[in-house]
Amino acid sequence: MTGEKLPDPASLGYEAARDELVQIVRALEGGQAPLEDTLALWERGEALAARCSAILDGAQARLAKAGESGEPQ
């Protein structure tokens, strides 16, 4: 996963960001990566988690707005 050019987390949809985050968590749980790779994975994971959170927050806001207006969006 490290050493290759990965897409900017901001460009990923929820499912892609979540799936990559799951892979990173598994790699980190394995504990076999060198320190520099572990740090890079951690940083990437933080960015992916922030992206997933932002997408979910946006979806929640849309649902709240739709609920207030009583109309589907």
Predicted model as a PDB file, atoms N, CA, C, CB and O in Angstrom, pLDDT in the B-factor column:
MODEL        1                                                                  
ATOM      1  N   MET A   1       0.823  -1.183   0.000  1.00 53.00           N  
ATOM      2  CA  MET A   1       0.000   0.000   0.000  1.00 53.00           C  
ATOM      3  C   MET A   1       0.866   1.246   0.000  1.00 53.00           C  
ATOM      4  CB  MET A   1      -0.936  -0.002   1.194  1.00 53.00           C  
ATOM      5  O   MET A   1       0.499   2.254  -0.604  1.00 53.00           O  
ATOM      6  N   THR A   2       2.003   1.193   0.664  1.00 50.00           N  
ATOM      7  CA  THR A   2       2.893   2.343   0.654  1.00 50.00           C  
ATOM      8  C   THR A   2       3.810   2.247  -0.554  1.00 50.00           C  
ATOM      9  CB  THR A   2       3.712   2.427   1.967  1.00 50.00           C  
ATOM     10  O   THR A   2       4.003   1.166  -1.111  1.00 50.00           O  
ATOM     11  N   GLY A   3       4.371   3.370  -0.955  1.00 55.00           N  
ATOM     12  CA  GLY A   3       5.269   3.388  -2.100  1.00 55.00           C  
ATOM     13  C   GLY A   3       4.573   3.597  -3.423  1.00 55.00           C  
ATOM     14  O   GLY A   3       5.223   3.907  -4.421  1.00 55.00           O  
ATOM     15  N   GLU A   4       3.276   3.436  -3.452  1.00 70.00           N  
ATOM     16  CA  GLU A   4       2.529   3.658  -4.681  1.00 70.00           C  
ATOM     17  C   GLU A   4       1.760   4.962  -4.564  1.00 70.00           C  
ATOM     18  CB  GLU A   4       1.571   2.478  -4.973  1.00 70.00           C  
ATOM     19  O   GLU A   4       1.431   5.406  -3.464  1.00 70.00           O  
ATOM     20  N   LYS A   5       1.478   5.570  -5.705  1.00 88.00           N  
ATOM     21  CA  LYS A   5       0.748   6.845  -5.706  1.00 88.00           C  
ATOM     22  C   LYS A   5      -0.732   6.558  -5.503  1.00 88.00           C  
ATOM     23  CB  LYS A   5       0.982   7.638  -7.038  1.00 88.00           C  
ATOM     24  O   LYS A   5      -1.377   5.921  -6.336  1.00 88.00           O  
ATOM     25  N   LEU A   6      -1.252   7.034  -4.393  1.00 91.00           N  
ATOM     26  CA  LEU A   6      -2.648   6.813  -4.053  1.00 91.00           C  
ATOM     27  C   LEU A   6      -3.452   8.073  -4.326  1.00 91.00           C  
ATOM     28  CB  LEU A   6      -2.793   6.388  -2.586  1.00 91.00           C  
ATOM     29  O   LEU A   6      -2.914   9.177  -4.245  1.00 91.00           O  
ATOM     30  N   PRO A   7      -4.739   7.925  -4.650  1.00 95.00           N  
ATOM     31  CA  PRO A   7      -5.564   9.107  -4.915  1.00 95.00           C  
ATOM     32  C   PRO A   7      -5.752   9.944  -3.650  1.00 95.00           C  
ATOM     33  CB  PRO A   7      -6.931   8.688  -5.475  1.00 95.00           C  
ATOM     34  O   PRO A   7      -5.727   9.430  -2.532  1.00 95.00           O  
ATOM     35  N   ASP A   8      -5.938  11.223  -3.855  1.00 96.00           N  
ATOM     36  CA  ASP A   8      -6.220  12.137  -2.766  1.00 96.00           C  
ATOM     37  C   ASP A   8      -7.503  11.681  -2.075  1.00 96.00           C  
ATOM     38  CB  ASP A   8      -6.344  13.603  -3.279  1.00 96.00           C  
ATOM     39  O   ASP A   8      -8.509  11.456  -2.748  1.00 96.00           O  
ATOM     40  N   PRO A   9      -7.493  11.541  -0.747  1.00 96.00           N  
ATOM     41  CA  PRO A   9      -8.716  11.114  -0.058  1.00 96.00           C  
ATOM     42  C   PRO A   9      -9.928  11.990  -0.375  1.00 96.00           C  
ATOM     43  CB  PRO A   9      -8.483  11.110   1.430  1.00 96.00           C  
ATOM     44  O   PRO A   9     -11.055  11.496  -0.404  1.00 96.00           O  
ATOM     45  N   ALA A  10      -9.711  13.276  -0.611  1.00 95.00           N  
ATOM     46  CA  ALA A  10     -10.819  14.181  -0.920  1.00 95.00           C  
ATOM     47  C   ALA A  10     -11.508  13.820  -2.234  1.00 95.00           C  
ATOM     48  CB  ALA A  10     -10.318  15.615  -0.982  1.00 95.00           C  
ATOM     49  O   ALA A  10     -12.641  14.237  -2.472  1.00 95.00           O  
ATOM     50  N   SER A  11     -10.841  13.057  -3.080  1.00 96.00           N  
ATOM     51  CA  SER A  11     -11.425  12.677  -4.369  1.00 96.00           C  
ATOM     52  C   SER A  11     -12.199  11.363  -4.298  1.00 96.00           C  
ATOM     53  CB  SER A  11     -10.335  12.566  -5.415  1.00 96.00           C  
ATOM     54  O   SER A  11     -12.832  10.963  -5.276  1.00 96.00           O  
ATOM     55  N   LEU A  12     -12.153  10.693  -3.156  1.00 97.00           N  
ATOM     56  CA  LEU A  12     -12.776   9.378  -3.034  1.00 97.00           C  
ATOM     57  C   LEU A  12     -14.213   9.482  -2.541  1.00 97.00           C  
ATOM     58  CB  LEU A  12     -11.968   8.498  -2.092  1.00 97.00           C  
ATOM     59  O   LEU A  12     -14.564  10.366  -1.759  1.00 97.00           O  
ATOM     60  N   GLY A  13     -15.027   8.559  -3.020  1.00 97.00           N  
ATOM     61  CA  GLY A  13     -16.373   8.422  -2.485  1.00 97.00           C  
ATOM     62  C   GLY A  13     -16.312   7.679  -1.164  1.00 97.00           C  
ATOM     63  O   GLY A  13     -15.261   7.168  -0.776  1.00 97.00           O  
ATOM     64  N   TYR A  14     -17.432   7.620  -0.481  1.00 97.00           N  
ATOM     65  CA  TYR A  14     -17.476   7.006   0.845  1.00 97.00           C  
ATOM     66  C   TYR A  14     -17.005   5.553   0.834  1.00 97.00           C  
ATOM     67  CB  TYR A  14     -18.882   7.081   1.400  1.00 97.00           C  
ATOM     68  O   TYR A  14     -16.154   5.172   1.637  1.00 97.00           O  
ATOM     69  N   GLU A  15     -17.545   4.751  -0.057  1.00 98.00           N  
ATOM     70  CA  GLU A  15     -17.222   3.327  -0.065  1.00 98.00           C  
ATOM     71  C   GLU A  15     -15.748   3.084  -0.337  1.00 98.00           C  
ATOM     72  CB  GLU A  15     -18.061   2.604  -1.100  1.00 98.00           C  
ATOM     73  O   GLU A  15     -15.131   2.238   0.309  1.00 98.00           O  
ATOM     74  N   ALA A  16     -15.174   3.820  -1.289  1.00 98.00           N  
ATOM     75  CA  ALA A  16     -13.758   3.654  -1.608  1.00 98.00           C  
ATOM     76  C   ALA A  16     -12.883   4.060  -0.424  1.00 98.00           C  
ATOM     77  CB  ALA A  16     -13.388   4.480  -2.849  1.00 98.00           C  
ATOM     78  O   ALA A  16     -11.917   3.371  -0.096  1.00 98.00           O  
ATOM     79  N   ALA A  17     -13.223   5.175   0.211  1.00 98.00           N  
ATOM     80  CA  ALA A  17     -12.449   5.633   1.371  1.00 98.00           C  
ATOM     81  C   ALA A  17     -12.573   4.646   2.524  1.00 98.00           C  
ATOM     82  CB  ALA A  17     -12.916   7.030   1.818  1.00 98.00           C  
ATOM     83  O   ALA A  17     -11.584   4.333   3.187  1.00 98.00           O  
ATOM     84  N   ARG A  18     -13.777   4.162   2.761  1.00 98.00           N  
ATOM     85  CA  ARG A  18     -14.000   3.195   3.838  1.00 98.00           C  
ATOM     86  C   ARG A  18     -13.239   1.901   3.581  1.00 98.00           C  
ATOM     87  CB  ARG A  18     -15.495   2.901   3.991  1.00 98.00           C  
ATOM     88  O   ARG A  18     -12.603   1.368   4.491  1.00 98.00           O  
ATOM     89  N   ASP A  19     -13.296   1.397   2.370  1.00 98.00           N  
ATOM     90  CA  ASP A  19     -12.615   0.145   2.049  1.00 98.00           C  
ATOM     91  C   ASP A  19     -11.105   0.265   2.219  1.00 98.00           C  
ATOM     92  CB  ASP A  19     -12.943  -0.280   0.624  1.00 98.00           C  
ATOM     93  O   ASP A  19     -10.460  -0.642   2.745  1.00 98.00           O  
ATOM     94  N   GLU A  20     -10.544   1.389   1.773  1.00 97.00           N  
ATOM     95  CA  GLU A  20      -9.108   1.588   1.946  1.00 97.00           C  
ATOM     96  C   GLU A  20      -8.763   1.725   3.423  1.00 97.00           C  
ATOM     97  CB  GLU A  20      -8.637   2.827   1.172  1.00 97.00           C  
ATOM     98  O   GLU A  20      -7.735   1.216   3.868  1.00 97.00           O  
ATOM     99  N   LEU A  21      -9.603   2.401   4.177  1.00 98.00           N  
ATOM    100  CA  LEU A  21      -9.381   2.556   5.612  1.00 98.00           C  
ATOM    101  C   LEU A  21      -9.378   1.199   6.308  1.00 98.00           C  
ATOM    102  CB  LEU A  21     -10.454   3.468   6.228  1.00 98.00           C  
ATOM    103  O   LEU A  21      -8.553   0.962   7.190  1.00 98.00           O  
ATOM    104  N   VAL A  22     -10.283   0.310   5.928  1.00 98.00           N  
ATOM    105  CA  VAL A  22     -10.323  -1.041   6.497  1.00 98.00           C  
ATOM    106  C   VAL A  22      -9.009  -1.764   6.214  1.00 98.00           C  
ATOM    107  CB  VAL A  22     -11.520  -1.847   5.922  1.00 98.00           C  
ATOM    108  O   VAL A  22      -8.475  -2.435   7.097  1.00 98.00           O  
ATOM    109  N   GLN A  23      -8.483  -1.640   5.001  1.00 97.00           N  
ATOM    110  CA  GLN A  23      -7.208  -2.267   4.652  1.00 97.00           C  
ATOM    111  C   GLN A  23      -6.073  -1.717   5.520  1.00 97.00           C  
ATOM    112  CB  GLN A  23      -6.892  -2.044   3.162  1.00 97.00           C  
ATOM    113  O   GLN A  23      -5.212  -2.469   5.978  1.00 97.00           O  
ATOM    114  N   ILE A  24      -6.081  -0.412   5.739  1.00 97.00           N  
ATOM    115  CA  ILE A  24      -5.040   0.214   6.550  1.00 97.00           C  
ATOM    116  C   ILE A  24      -5.112  -0.276   7.989  1.00 97.00           C  
ATOM    117  CB  ILE A  24      -5.168   1.742   6.503  1.00 97.00           C  
ATOM    118  O   ILE A  24      -4.086  -0.590   8.594  1.00 97.00           O  
ATOM    119  N   VAL A  25      -6.317  -0.343   8.536  1.00 96.00           N  
ATOM    120  CA  VAL A  25      -6.472  -0.830   9.905  1.00 96.00           C  
ATOM    121  C   VAL A  25      -5.932  -2.247  10.028  1.00 96.00           C  
ATOM    122  CB  VAL A  25      -7.947  -0.783  10.335  1.00 96.00           C  
ATOM    123  O   VAL A  25      -5.239  -2.564  10.995  1.00 96.00           O  
ATOM    124  N   ARG A  26      -6.239  -3.092   9.070  1.00 96.00           N  
ATOM    125  CA  ARG A  26      -5.729  -4.476   9.095  1.00 96.00           C  
ATOM    126  C   ARG A  26      -4.205  -4.499   9.050  1.00 96.00           C  
ATOM    127  CB  ARG A  26      -6.300  -5.285   7.911  1.00 96.00           C  
ATOM    128  O   ARG A  26      -3.567  -5.261   9.778  1.00 96.00           O  
ATOM    129  N   ALA A  27      -3.625  -3.660   8.191  1.00 95.00           N  
ATOM    130  CA  ALA A  27      -2.165  -3.606   8.091  1.00 95.00           C  
ATOM    131  C   ALA A  27      -1.543  -3.122   9.398  1.00 95.00           C  
ATOM    132  CB  ALA A  27      -1.742  -2.691   6.936  1.00 95.00           C  
ATOM    133  O   ALA A  27      -0.531  -3.660   9.846  1.00 95.00           O  
ATOM    134  N   LEU A  28      -2.144  -2.116   9.999  1.00 95.00           N  
ATOM    135  CA  LEU A  28      -1.617  -1.587  11.263  1.00 95.00           C  
ATOM    136  C   LEU A  28      -1.781  -2.603  12.391  1.00 95.00           C  
ATOM    137  CB  LEU A  28      -2.324  -0.271  11.633  1.00 95.00           C  
ATOM    138  O   LEU A  28      -0.901  -2.724  13.244  1.00 95.00           O  
ATOM    139  N   GLU A  29      -2.874  -3.319  12.405  1.00 95.00           N  
ATOM    140  CA  GLU A  29      -3.091  -4.335  13.435  1.00 95.00           C  
ATOM    141  C   GLU A  29      -2.087  -5.473  13.321  1.00 95.00           C  
ATOM    142  CB  GLU A  29      -4.508  -4.886  13.343  1.00 95.00           C  
ATOM    143  O   GLU A  29      -1.744  -6.114  14.314  1.00 95.00           O  
ATOM    144  N   GLY A  30      -1.616  -5.719  12.090  1.00 94.00           N  
ATOM    145  CA  GLY A  30      -0.614  -6.761  11.888  1.00 94.00           C  
ATOM    146  C   GLY A  30       0.709  -6.426  12.551  1.00 94.00           C  
ATOM    147  O   GLY A  30       1.441  -7.323  12.968  1.00 94.00           O  
ATOM    148  N   GLY A  31       1.020  -5.140  12.651  1.00 92.00           N  
ATOM    149  CA  GLY A  31       2.214  -4.702  13.347  1.00 92.00           C  
ATOM    150  C   GLY A  31       3.530  -5.099  12.712  1.00 92.00           C  
ATOM    151  O   GLY A  31       4.554  -5.090  13.395  1.00 92.00           O  
ATOM    152  N   GLN A  32       3.548  -5.443  11.451  1.00 91.00           N  
ATOM    153  CA  GLN A  32       4.762  -5.921  10.807  1.00 91.00           C  
ATOM    154  C   GLN A  32       5.455  -4.870   9.942  1.00 91.00           C  
ATOM    155  CB  GLN A  32       4.443  -7.113   9.974  1.00 91.00           C  
ATOM    156  O   GLN A  32       6.565  -5.106   9.466  1.00 91.00           O  
ATOM    157  N   ALA A  33       4.833  -3.737   9.732  1.00 88.00           N  
ATOM    158  CA  ALA A  33       5.399  -2.715   8.849  1.00 88.00           C  
ATOM    159  C   ALA A  33       6.505  -1.949   9.572  1.00 88.00           C  
ATOM    160  CB  ALA A  33       4.297  -1.740   8.363  1.00 88.00           C  
ATOM    161  O   ALA A  33       6.434  -1.751  10.785  1.00 88.00           O  
ATOM    162  N   PRO A  34       7.527  -1.520   8.831  1.00 94.00           N  
ATOM    163  CA  PRO A  34       8.561  -0.668   9.431  1.00 94.00           C  
ATOM    164  C   PRO A  34       7.939   0.640   9.933  1.00 94.00           C  
ATOM    165  CB  PRO A  34       9.693  -0.372   8.405  1.00 94.00           C  
ATOM    166  O   PRO A  34       6.850   1.026   9.506  1.00 94.00           O  
ATOM    167  N   LEU A  35       8.642   1.306  10.836  1.00 95.00           N  
ATOM    168  CA  LEU A  35       8.121   2.507  11.474  1.00 95.00           C  
ATOM    169  C   LEU A  35       7.675   3.558  10.467  1.00 95.00           C  
ATOM    170  CB  LEU A  35       9.162   3.092  12.387  1.00 95.00           C  
ATOM    171  O   LEU A  35       6.574   4.093  10.600  1.00 95.00           O  
ATOM    172  N   GLU A  36       8.486   3.870   9.469  1.00 96.00           N  
ATOM    173  CA  GLU A  36       8.109   4.900   8.487  1.00 96.00           C  
ATOM    174  C   GLU A  36       6.845   4.520   7.731  1.00 96.00           C  
ATOM    175  CB  GLU A  36       9.250   5.134   7.495  1.00 96.00           C  
ATOM    176  O   GLU A  36       5.989   5.368   7.476  1.00 96.00           O  
ATOM    177  N   ASP A  37       6.727   3.250   7.374  1.00 95.00           N  
ATOM    178  CA  ASP A  37       5.512   2.794   6.684  1.00 95.00           C  
ATOM    179  C   ASP A  37       4.303   2.872   7.606  1.00 95.00           C  
ATOM    180  CB  ASP A  37       5.689   1.355   6.171  1.00 95.00           C  
ATOM    181  O   ASP A  37       3.209   3.243   7.178  1.00 95.00           O  
ATOM    182  N   THR A  38       4.504   2.521   8.871  1.00 96.00           N  
ATOM    183  CA  THR A  38       3.423   2.588   9.843  1.00 96.00           C  
ATOM    184  C   THR A  38       2.934   4.020   9.997  1.00 96.00           C  
ATOM    185  CB  THR A  38       3.878   2.032  11.195  1.00 96.00           C  
ATOM    186  O   THR A  38       1.728   4.264  10.035  1.00 96.00           O  
ATOM    187  N   LEU A  39       3.853   4.961  10.086  1.00 97.00           N  
ATOM    188  CA  LEU A  39       3.469   6.371  10.195  1.00 97.00           C  
ATOM    189  C   LEU A  39       2.720   6.841   8.951  1.00 97.00           C  
ATOM    190  CB  LEU A  39       4.708   7.244  10.418  1.00 97.00           C  
ATOM    191  O   LEU A  39       1.725   7.559   9.056  1.00 97.00           O  
ATOM    192  N   ALA A  40       3.191   6.441   7.790  1.00 96.00           N  
ATOM    193  CA  ALA A  40       2.513   6.824   6.544  1.00 96.00           C  
ATOM    194  C   ALA A  40       1.109   6.224   6.485  1.00 96.00           C  
ATOM    195  CB  ALA A  40       3.336   6.369   5.317  1.00 96.00           C  
ATOM    196  O   ALA A  40       0.160   6.892   6.073  1.00 96.00           O  
ATOM    197  N   LEU A  41       0.981   4.971   6.895  1.00 96.00           N  
ATOM    198  CA  LEU A  41      -0.337   4.336   6.919  1.00 96.00           C  
ATOM    199  C   LEU A  41      -1.262   5.046   7.900  1.00 96.00           C  
ATOM    200  CB  LEU A  41      -0.211   2.853   7.289  1.00 96.00           C  
ATOM    201  O   LEU A  41      -2.435   5.275   7.605  1.00 96.00           O  
ATOM    202  N   TRP A  42      -0.731   5.389   9.062  1.00 97.00           N  
ATOM    203  CA  TRP A  42      -1.534   6.089  10.071  1.00 97.00           C  
ATOM    204  C   TRP A  42      -2.042   7.426   9.527  1.00 97.00           C  
ATOM    205  CB  TRP A  42      -0.707   6.317  11.356  1.00 97.00           C  
ATOM    206  O   TRP A  42      -3.219   7.758   9.670  1.00 97.00           O  
ATOM    207  N   GLU A  43      -1.143   8.182   8.905  1.00 97.00           N  
ATOM    208  CA  GLU A  43      -1.531   9.488   8.351  1.00 97.00           C  
ATOM    209  C   GLU A  43      -2.577   9.332   7.254  1.00 97.00           C  
ATOM    210  CB  GLU A  43      -0.301  10.225   7.798  1.00 97.00           C  
ATOM    211  O   GLU A  43      -3.539  10.099   7.193  1.00 97.00           O  
ATOM    212  N   ARG A  44      -2.392   8.350   6.397  1.00 98.00           N  
ATOM    213  CA  ARG A  44      -3.362   8.092   5.336  1.00 98.00           C  
ATOM    214  C   ARG A  44      -4.710   7.699   5.949  1.00 98.00           C  
ATOM    215  CB  ARG A  44      -2.849   6.978   4.383  1.00 98.00           C  
ATOM    216  O   ARG A  44      -5.763   8.157   5.506  1.00 98.00           O  
ATOM    217  N   GLY A  45      -4.658   6.852   6.964  1.00 98.00           N  
ATOM    218  CA  GLY A  45      -5.880   6.432   7.641  1.00 98.00           C  
ATOM    219  C   GLY A  45      -6.623   7.597   8.268  1.00 98.00           C  
ATOM    220  O   GLY A  45      -7.851   7.658   8.206  1.00 98.00           O  
ATOM    221  N   GLU A  46      -5.889   8.522   8.872  1.00 98.00           N  
ATOM    222  CA  GLU A  46      -6.511   9.714   9.454  1.00 98.00           C  
ATOM    223  C   GLU A  46      -7.223  10.532   8.375  1.00 98.00           C  
ATOM    224  CB  GLU A  46      -5.452  10.581  10.171  1.00 98.00           C  
ATOM    225  O   GLU A  46      -8.340  11.005   8.583  1.00 98.00           O  
ATOM    226  N   ALA A  47      -6.574  10.693   7.231  1.00 98.00           N  
ATOM    227  CA  ALA A  47      -7.177  11.455   6.134  1.00 98.00           C  
ATOM    228  C   ALA A  47      -8.421  10.752   5.594  1.00 98.00           C  
ATOM    229  CB  ALA A  47      -6.157  11.663   5.003  1.00 98.00           C  
ATOM    230  O   ALA A  47      -9.423  11.397   5.287  1.00 98.00           O  
ATOM    231  N   LEU A  48      -8.351   9.446   5.483  1.00 98.00           N  
ATOM    232  CA  LEU A  48      -9.509   8.684   4.993  1.00 98.00           C  
ATOM    233  C   LEU A  48     -10.664   8.733   5.988  1.00 98.00           C  
ATOM    234  CB  LEU A  48      -9.114   7.223   4.722  1.00 98.00           C  
ATOM    235  O   LEU A  48     -11.822   8.861   5.592  1.00 98.00           O  
ATOM    236  N   ALA A  49     -10.350   8.633   7.279  1.00 98.00           N  
ATOM    237  CA  ALA A  49     -11.389   8.708   8.301  1.00 98.00           C  
ATOM    238  C   ALA A  49     -12.063  10.076   8.272  1.00 98.00           C  
ATOM    239  CB  ALA A  49     -10.798   8.430   9.696  1.00 98.00           C  
ATOM    240  O   ALA A  49     -13.282  10.174   8.416  1.00 98.00           O  
ATOM    241  N   ALA A  50     -11.271  11.133   8.087  1.00 98.00           N  
ATOM    242  CA  ALA A  50     -11.838  12.483   7.999  1.00 98.00           C  
ATOM    243  C   ALA A  50     -12.746  12.600   6.781  1.00 98.00           C  
ATOM    244  CB  ALA A  50     -10.718  13.543   7.933  1.00 98.00           C  
ATOM    245  O   ALA A  50     -13.802  13.229   6.852  1.00 98.00           O  
ATOM    246  N   ARG A  51     -12.345  12.001   5.666  1.00 98.00           N  
ATOM    247  CA  ARG A  51     -13.171  12.035   4.446  1.00 98.00           C  
ATOM    248  C   ARG A  51     -14.496  11.315   4.679  1.00 98.00           C  
ATOM    249  CB  ARG A  51     -12.417  11.389   3.253  1.00 98.00           C  
ATOM    250  O   ARG A  51     -15.553  11.829   4.312  1.00 98.00           O  
ATOM    251  N   CYS A  52     -14.449  10.131   5.287  1.00 98.00           N  
ATOM    252  CA  CYS A  52     -15.674   9.384   5.561  1.00 98.00           C  
ATOM    253  C   CYS A  52     -16.587  10.187   6.486  1.00 98.00           C  
ATOM    254  CB  CYS A  52     -15.347   8.012   6.188  1.00 98.00           C  
ATOM    255  O   CYS A  52     -17.797  10.246   6.270  1.00 98.00           O  
ATOM    256  N   SER A  53     -16.013  10.794   7.500  1.00 98.00           N  
ATOM    257  CA  SER A  53     -16.789  11.595   8.440  1.00 98.00           C  
ATOM    258  C   SER A  53     -17.455  12.780   7.741  1.00 98.00           C  
ATOM    259  CB  SER A  53     -15.895  12.090   9.576  1.00 98.00           C  
ATOM    260  O   SER A  53     -18.623  13.077   7.990  1.00 98.00           O  
ATOM    261  N   ALA A  54     -16.712  13.450   6.872  1.00 98.00           N  
ATOM    262  CA  ALA A  54     -17.271  14.596   6.154  1.00 98.00           C  
ATOM    263  C   ALA A  54     -18.428  14.170   5.253  1.00 98.00           C  
ATOM    264  CB  ALA A  54     -16.183  15.288   5.321  1.00 98.00           C  
ATOM    265  O   ALA A  54     -19.440  14.866   5.168  1.00 98.00           O  
ATOM    266  N   ILE A  55     -18.282  13.039   4.589  1.00 98.00           N  
ATOM    267  CA  ILE A  55     -19.353  12.548   3.714  1.00 98.00           C  
ATOM    268  C   ILE A  55     -20.591  12.204   4.543  1.00 98.00           C  
ATOM    269  CB  ILE A  55     -18.881  11.307   2.909  1.00 98.00           C  
ATOM    270  O   ILE A  55     -21.708  12.561   4.170  1.00 98.00           O  
ATOM    271  N   LEU A  56     -20.392  11.513   5.663  1.00 98.00           N  
ATOM    272  CA  LEU A  56     -21.522  11.147   6.515  1.00 98.00           C  
ATOM    273  C   LEU A  56     -22.188  12.377   7.122  1.00 98.00           C  
ATOM    274  CB  LEU A  56     -21.063  10.205   7.622  1.00 98.00           C  
ATOM    275  O   LEU A  56     -23.413  12.424   7.233  1.00 98.00           O  
ATOM    276  N   ASP A  57     -21.397  13.370   7.514  1.00 97.00           N  
ATOM    277  CA  ASP A  57     -21.962  14.614   8.040  1.00 97.00           C  
ATOM    278  C   ASP A  57     -22.817  15.305   6.986  1.00 97.00           C  
ATOM    279  CB  ASP A  57     -20.845  15.556   8.516  1.00 97.00           C  
ATOM    280  O   ASP A  57     -23.894  15.817   7.289  1.00 97.00           O  
ATOM    281  N   GLY A  58     -22.329  15.316   5.739  1.00 96.00           N  
ATOM    282  CA  GLY A  58     -23.091  15.915   4.652  1.00 96.00           C  
ATOM    283  C   GLY A  58     -24.397  15.180   4.403  1.00 96.00           C  
ATOM    284  O   GLY A  58     -25.435  15.802   4.172  1.00 96.00           O  
ATOM    285  N   ALA A  59     -24.344  13.865   4.450  1.00 96.00           N  
ATOM    286  CA  ALA A  59     -25.553  13.076   4.246  1.00 96.00           C  
ATOM    287  C   ALA A  59     -26.547  13.319   5.377  1.00 96.00           C  
ATOM    288  CB  ALA A  59     -25.210  11.581   4.147  1.00 96.00           C  
ATOM    289  O   ALA A  59     -27.750  13.431   5.141  1.00 96.00           O  
ATOM    290  N   GLN A  60     -26.041  13.400   6.604  1.00 95.00           N  
ATOM    291  CA  GLN A  60     -26.917  13.654   7.740  1.00 95.00           C  
ATOM    292  C   GLN A  60     -27.579  15.026   7.626  1.00 95.00           C  
ATOM    293  CB  GLN A  60     -26.132  13.554   9.049  1.00 95.00           C  
ATOM    294  O   GLN A  60     -28.763  15.171   7.930  1.00 95.00           O  
ATOM    295  N   ALA A  61     -26.828  16.017   7.195  1.00 95.00           N  
ATOM    296  CA  ALA A  61     -27.383  17.362   7.015  1.00 95.00           C  
ATOM    297  C   ALA A  61     -28.467  17.357   5.941  1.00 95.00           C  
ATOM    298  CB  ALA A  61     -26.268  18.363   6.643  1.00 95.00           C  
ATOM    299  O   ALA A  61     -29.504  18.003   6.093  1.00 95.00           O  
ATOM    300  N   ARG A  62     -28.223  16.628   4.858  1.00 94.00           N  
ATOM    301  CA  ARG A  62     -29.237  16.545   3.790  1.00 94.00           C  
ATOM    302  C   ARG A  62     -30.508  15.885   4.292  1.00 94.00           C  
ATOM    303  CB  ARG A  62     -28.692  15.767   2.584  1.00 94.00           C  
ATOM    304  O   ARG A  62     -31.611  16.328   3.972  1.00 94.00           O  
ATOM    305  N   LEU A  63     -30.356  14.822   5.083  1.00 94.00           N  
ATOM    306  CA  LEU A  63     -31.530  14.147   5.634  1.00 94.00           C  
ATOM    307  C   LEU A  63     -32.286  15.045   6.601  1.00 94.00           C  
ATOM    308  CB  LEU A  63     -31.119  12.860   6.334  1.00 94.00           C  
ATOM    309  O   LEU A  63     -33.517  15.071   6.602  1.00 94.00           O  
ATOM    310  N   ALA A  64     -31.549  15.775   7.420  1.00 94.00           N  
ATOM    311  CA  ALA A  64     -32.196  16.693   8.364  1.00 94.00           C  
ATOM    312  C   ALA A  64     -32.960  17.774   7.612  1.00 94.00           C  
ATOM    313  CB  ALA A  64     -31.154  17.332   9.306  1.00 94.00           C  
ATOM    314  O   ALA A  64     -34.078  18.127   7.986  1.00 94.00           O  
ATOM    315  N   LYS A  65     -32.359  18.295   6.561  1.00 93.00           N  
ATOM    316  CA  LYS A  65     -33.012  19.338   5.763  1.00 93.00           C  
ATOM    317  C   LYS A  65     -34.262  18.782   5.087  1.00 93.00           C  
ATOM    318  CB  LYS A  65     -32.037  19.908   4.705  1.00 93.00           C  
ATOM    319  O   LYS A  65     -35.300  19.442   5.043  1.00 93.00           O  
ATOM    320  N   ALA A  66     -34.153  17.563   4.561  1.00 91.00           N  
ATOM    321  CA  ALA A  66     -35.320  16.944   3.913  1.00 91.00           C  
ATOM    322  C   ALA A  66     -36.423  16.698   4.918  1.00 91.00           C  
ATOM    323  CB  ALA A  66     -34.930  15.623   3.231  1.00 91.00           C  
ATOM    324  O   ALA A  66     -37.602  16.857   4.602  1.00 91.00           O  
ATOM    325  N   GLY A  67     -36.050  16.308   6.138  1.00 88.00           N  
ATOM    326  CA  GLY A  67     -37.040  16.075   7.179  1.00 88.00           C  
ATOM    327  C   GLY A  67     -37.749  17.340   7.610  1.00 88.00           C  
ATOM    328  O   GLY A  67     -38.935  17.321   7.939  1.00 88.00           O  
ATOM    329  N   GLU A  68     -37.011  18.446   7.608  1.00 85.00           N  
ATOM    330  CA  GLU A  68     -37.602  19.735   7.989  1.00 85.00           C  
ATOM    331  C   GLU A  68     -38.604  20.219   6.944  1.00 85.00           C  
ATOM    332  CB  GLU A  68     -36.503  20.789   8.183  1.00 85.00           C  
ATOM    333  O   GLU A  68     -39.657  20.763   7.277  1.00 85.00           O  
ATOM    334  N   SER A  69     -38.256  20.009   5.679  1.00 81.00           N  
ATOM    335  CA  SER A  69     -39.140  20.495   4.620  1.00 81.00           C  
ATOM    336  C   SER A  69     -40.263  19.516   4.313  1.00 81.00           C  
ATOM    337  CB  SER A  69     -38.345  20.765   3.361  1.00 81.00           C  
ATOM    338  O   SER A  69     -41.262  19.879   3.692  1.00 81.00           O  
ATOM    339  N   GLY A  70     -40.093  18.262   4.756  1.00 71.00           N  
ATOM    340  CA  GLY A  70     -41.114  17.256   4.501  1.00 71.00           C  
ATOM    341  C   GLY A  70     -41.116  16.771   3.068  1.00 71.00           C  
ATOM    342  O   GLY A  70     -42.016  16.036   2.663  1.00 71.00           O  
ATOM    343  N   GLU A  71     -40.111  17.174   2.291  1.00 61.00           N  
ATOM    344  CA  GLU A  71     -40.025  16.771   0.890  1.00 61.00           C  
ATOM    345  C   GLU A  71     -38.769  15.951   0.663  1.00 61.00           C  
ATOM    346  CB  GLU A  71     -40.038  17.998  -0.037  1.00 61.00           C  
ATOM    347  O   GLU A  71     -37.722  16.263   1.229  1.00 61.00           O  
ATOM    348  N   PRO A  72     -38.851  14.908  -0.151  1.00 57.00           N  
ATOM    349  CA  PRO A  72     -37.647  14.139  -0.466  1.00 57.00           C  
ATOM    350  C   PRO A  72     -36.686  14.966  -1.316  1.00 57.00           C  
ATOM    351  CB  PRO A  72     -38.016  12.835  -1.196  1.00 57.00           C  
ATOM    352  O   PRO A  72     -37.110  15.777  -2.139  1.00 57.00           O  
ATOM    353  N   GLN A  73     -35.398  14.751  -1.108  1.00 53.00           N  
ATOM    354  CA  GLN A  73     -34.374  15.491  -1.849  1.00 53.00           C  
ATOM    355  C   GLN A  73     -33.889  14.689  -3.025  1.00 53.00           C  
ATOM    356  CB  GLN A  73     -33.201  15.851  -0.946  1.00 53.00           C  
ATOM    357  O   GLN A  73     -33.024  15.148  -3.770  1.00 53.00           O  
TER     358      GLN A  73                                                      
ENDMDL                                                                          
END                                                                             
